[in-house]
Amino acid sequence: MSEKFEGYIRNKSHLGTHVMKRYVSGNGKIPLEELYQEYGIRHGLERDQGFIDWLFEVKLRNKNKWEVVLEEIPKKERELSRGTEEGNEIVEKAPNKLEVEEITELSVRKAREVVPNVTDVKLLKYALKDASQRPGKKVLCDILSSRINDIESLGITS
């Protein structure tokens, strides 16, 4: 396989579910590279089909509910959705350009990196409202509430 996984695991169901310490909405996606960083490295797995097989054997046992989509993303589309590679570091999408769904789908670890850089109070409030309606998103709601309070106390407007 390539240096990084290009693809994702997709919830084929129209219902959201909890898996691997995160909520995945109906038809929601989890990038394979993100899963590899979280689980593959920890378990000493190679970045290949063996890791995908391991995911389905250990974490995603219901094969009727999950599918893996390996894709070759055109470079321009990859830049719009994930950022561009400059040298060895990846420049992420601008925090205020995220969508509500993208914020509510963040894992807690990623939210702690991304949310402190967001200055759009409306975006944060919409994301908080969306996340508060989902089970298992209490920590994300706390992170969002804290950031909203910080911005409002500083008087930052976007």
N, C-alpha and C positions, 0 to 999 in steps of 0.2 A: 504494500500500500504506500501511499505518499507520506511526506513529512508530517502532515496534519490531516486529520479526518475531515473530509468534505462531505457532509451529510448530517443526518439527524435521525432520531428515533421519533416516531409519530404515534400519538394516541389515535387509533382508528375509530374509537367510540365517539359519540356526540356528548358523552358525559365526562365531566372532569374527574380526576382521581389523584390520590397521593401515591407517589412512588419515589424512592431514593431521596427521602427527606425534602420533597418539593411537591407542589401542586401543579398538575398538568391539566390544562383545560381540554375540553372536547376538541379533537383535531389539533391539539397543541403539539409543539415540537420541543425536543431537547437536543441541542447540538452534540454530535458525537465527540467532538474535541473537548467540550466541557465535561462530559462524562468520563472521558479518558483521563483528563487532568485530575478529576476527583477520585476515580476508582482504579483506573488502569495502572497508574504509576504506583499507587499504594499497594496493589496486589501483585506487582511485578509482571504485568502482562505486556506483551508486545502490541504495537499499534497496527493490528492486522485483523483478519477475520476471526482469529482466536478470541480477541477481546469482545467482538460482537457476539460470538457464540456464548462466551462467559456471561454477558449481560442477560441473554435470554435464558440461560440455565439458572442463574442465581437471582437476578433482580427483576426480570420481566417474564415471569413464567407463563403468563397467558398470551400465547402467540396469536390468538384471535383478536386481541385488543391492541397489540403493538406491532409496528412494522419499522424496518430500518430502510431509510432512503439514502443511498449513496449517490452523490451528484457531483458533477463538475460544474461549478458556478462560474459563469462568465466574469471576467475580471471587473468590468464596470459595475455589474450588479453586486459583486462582493464588496466593492468599495462603498457603495451606497448602504448596504445592510450591516456590514461588520467593521468597516474601517479599512485602511490600506496599510500594507507592510512597508515600513521604511527601515531598511537595515534589518535588524533582528527584532525590533519592537513593533507592536501593533498599535496603531492610533485608533482608538475607539470612536464610535459615533458621538457627536457632540451631545453632552448630557441634556441640554434643553431641547434637543431635536428628537428625543425618545418619545415613544407613544405610551399612553396609559397602560396598554396591554403588556408592552415590553417591560415596564417597571414592575407591574404586579406579578410577572412571571420570573423575576429575578430571584435567585437563591439568596439566602441571608448573607452569605459570604460576598457575593457579587454586589448586593445592595449596599453593603458597608463601604464598598469602594466607589460606587457610582453615585448614590444619593447625595453625599456631601458636596458634590460638584454641581448639582442641579439648583438653579436659582429661580425657576419658573414656579411661583406659588400655586397658580391655577393647575398646572400639570401635576404637582405634588398632591394637591387636594383631590383632584379626580382619581389619581392613583390610590390615595388613601381610602376614598369611598369605595372603589372597586375591590381593593384588597380586604377591607373590613367585612365584605360580604362573603369572603371565601374562608373555608376552614383551614387552619394551619398557617395563617398569615399574620399572627399576632406580633411576632418579632419584626416583620416587615412594616406593619402598621406603626409600631413603636419608633422605628427608624424614620419613617415618613413624618410622623407627628413631631418628632424632635427637630427634624430639618425645617419643617414649616414654622415651628416656634422660633428657631434660630433666625430664619430669614425675616420673620415679622418683627422680632425684637431689634434687629439691625436696621430695619426700614429699607431693605433691598427691594427694588422693583425691577421686574424683567421686561 
